[in-house]
């Protein structure tokens, strides 16, 4: 399976990330199939290759949670609707 995830690069304490399409079994800093964006968490700078990202998503690539959040902020994918399950049991009245 192909994933869209972050690949770390930069100096110590000055980290930046590339958003890459990579095989899910490959190591974090392994050789990617394609580099599709850039993310700098210190300045919140984001550069995305929209065509490449949409093509990979159409092919079935799954983004990680962090990449999904970045793509949601850029309005490339819809925000997931979170459903909360209630743990309270409904009251059942026993008739005697």
DRENDO-1510 file (C-alpha; in Angstrom, 1 decimal, always signed):
<recs>
REC; n; res; u; v; w
REC; 1; UNK; +0.0; +0.0; +0.0 .
REC; 2; UNK; +1.2; +3.5; -0.8 .
REC; 3; UNK; +1.1; +6.1; +2.0 .
REC; 4; UNK; +1.5; +9.9; +1.9 .
REC; 5; UNK; +3.7; +10.6; +4.9 .
REC; 6; UNK; +6.4; +12.9; +6.2 .
REC; 7; UNK; +10.1; +12.4; +5.5 .
REC; 8; UNK; +12.3; +14.2; +8.0 .
REC; 9; UNK; +15.3; +16.3; +6.9 .
REC; 10; UNK; +17.3; +19.3; +8.2 .
REC; 11; UNK; +19.6; +19.9; +11.1 .
REC; 12; UNK; +19.0; +19.0; +14.7 .
REC; 13; UNK; +16.3; +21.2; +16.3 .
REC; 14; UNK; +15.7; +22.8; +12.9 .
REC; 15; UNK; +13.7; +20.0; +11.4 .
REC; 16; UNK; +11.7; +20.3; +8.2 .
REC; 17; UNK; +9.7; +17.6; +6.4 .
REC; 18; UNK; +9.0; +16.6; +2.8 .
REC; 19; UNK; +5.6; +15.1; +2.1 .
REC; 20; UNK; +6.3; +11.9; +0.1 .
REC; 21; UNK; +4.5; +9.1; -1.5 .
REC; 22; UNK; +6.2; +5.9; -0.3 .
REC; 23; UNK; +5.5; +2.2; +0.2 .
REC; 24; UNK; +4.0; +1.7; +3.7 .
REC; 25; UNK; +6.6; -1.0; +4.5 .
REC; 26; UNK; +9.6; +1.3; +3.7 .
REC; 27; UNK; +11.5; +3.1; +6.5 .
REC; 28; UNK; +10.7; +6.7; +7.3 .
REC; 29; UNK; +13.7; +8.2; +5.5 .
REC; 30; UNK; +13.8; +5.6; +2.7 .
REC; 31; UNK; +13.6; +6.3; -1.0 .
REC; 32; UNK; +10.2; +7.7; -1.9 .
REC; 33; UNK; +8.2; +7.0; -5.0 .
REC; 34; UNK; +7.6; +10.7; -5.4 .
REC; 35; UNK; +8.0; +13.9; -3.4 .
REC; 36; UNK; +4.7; +15.8; -3.4 .
REC; 37; UNK; +5.2; +18.6; -0.9 .
REC; 38; UNK; +7.1; +20.4; +1.8 .
REC; 39; UNK; +6.2; +21.3; +5.4 .
REC; 40; UNK; +8.1; +23.4; +7.9 .
REC; 41; UNK; +6.5; +23.2; +11.4 .
REC; 42; UNK; +8.6; +26.0; +12.8 .
REC; 43; UNK; +7.2; +28.6; +10.4 .
REC; 44; UNK; +4.1; +26.7; +9.4 .
REC; 45; UNK; +5.2; +27.0; +5.7 .
REC; 46; UNK; +3.6; +24.5; +3.4 .
REC; 47; UNK; +4.2; +23.9; -0.3 .
REC; 48; UNK; +2.1; +21.3; -2.1 .
REC; 49; UNK; +2.1; +19.8; -5.6 .
REC; 50; UNK; -1.7; +19.7; -5.9 .
REC; 51; UNK; -1.7; +17.6; -9.1 .
REC; 52; UNK; +0.6; +15.0; -7.8 .
REC; 53; UNK; -1.3; +14.7; -4.5 .
REC; 54; UNK; -4.7; +14.4; -6.1 .
REC; 55; UNK; -3.3; +11.8; -8.5 .
REC; 56; UNK; -1.9; +9.7; -5.7 .
REC; 57; UNK; -5.1; +9.9; -3.6 .
REC; 58; UNK; -7.1; +8.8; -6.7 .
REC; 59; UNK; -4.8; +5.8; -7.0 .
REC; 60; UNK; -5.6; +4.8; -3.4 .
REC; 61; UNK; -2.8; +6.3; -1.4 .
REC; 62; UNK; -3.6; +6.7; +2.3 .
REC; 63; UNK; -2.3; +9.8; +4.1 .
REC; 64; UNK; -1.1; +9.6; +7.7 .
REC; 65; UNK; -3.0; +11.6; +10.3 .
REC; 66; UNK; -0.5; +14.5; +10.2 .
REC; 67; UNK; -0.5; +14.7; +6.4 .
REC; 68; UNK; -4.3; +14.4; +6.4 .
REC; 69; UNK; -4.4; +17.5; +8.7 .
REC; 70; UNK; -2.1; +19.4; +6.4 .
REC; 71; UNK; -4.2; +18.5; +3.4 .
REC; 72; UNK; -7.4; +19.5; +5.3 .
REC; 73; UNK; -5.9; +22.9; +6.1 .
REC; 74; UNK; -5.1; +23.4; +2.4 .
REC; 75; UNK; -8.7; +22.3; +1.4 .
REC; 76; UNK; -7.4; +19.4; -0.7 .
REC; 77; UNK; -9.5; +16.8; +1.1 .
REC; 78; UNK; -12.7; +17.1; +3.1 .
REC; 79; UNK; -12.6; +17.2; +6.9 .
REC; 80; UNK; -13.7; +13.9; +8.4 .
REC; 81; UNK; -16.8; +14.0; +10.4 .
REC; 82; UNK; -16.1; +12.7; +13.9 .
REC; 83; UNK; -18.8; +10.6; +15.4 .
REC; 84; UNK; -18.8; +10.1; +19.1 .
REC; 85; UNK; -20.2; +6.8; +20.4 .
REC; 86; UNK; -22.1; +7.0; +23.6 .
REC; 87; UNK; -21.2; +4.5; +26.2 .
REC; 88; UNK; -24.3; +5.1; +28.3 .
REC; 89; UNK; -26.8; +2.2; +28.1 .
REC; 90; UNK; -30.4; +3.0; +27.5 .
REC; 91; UNK; -32.7; +2.5; +30.4 .
REC; 92; UNK; -34.9; -0.5; +30.1 .
REC; 93; UNK; -37.9; -0.6; +32.4 .
REC; 94; UNK; -38.9; -4.1; +33.5 .
REC; 95; UNK; -42.6; -4.6; +33.8 .
REC; 96; UNK; -43.7; -7.0; +36.6 .
</recs>
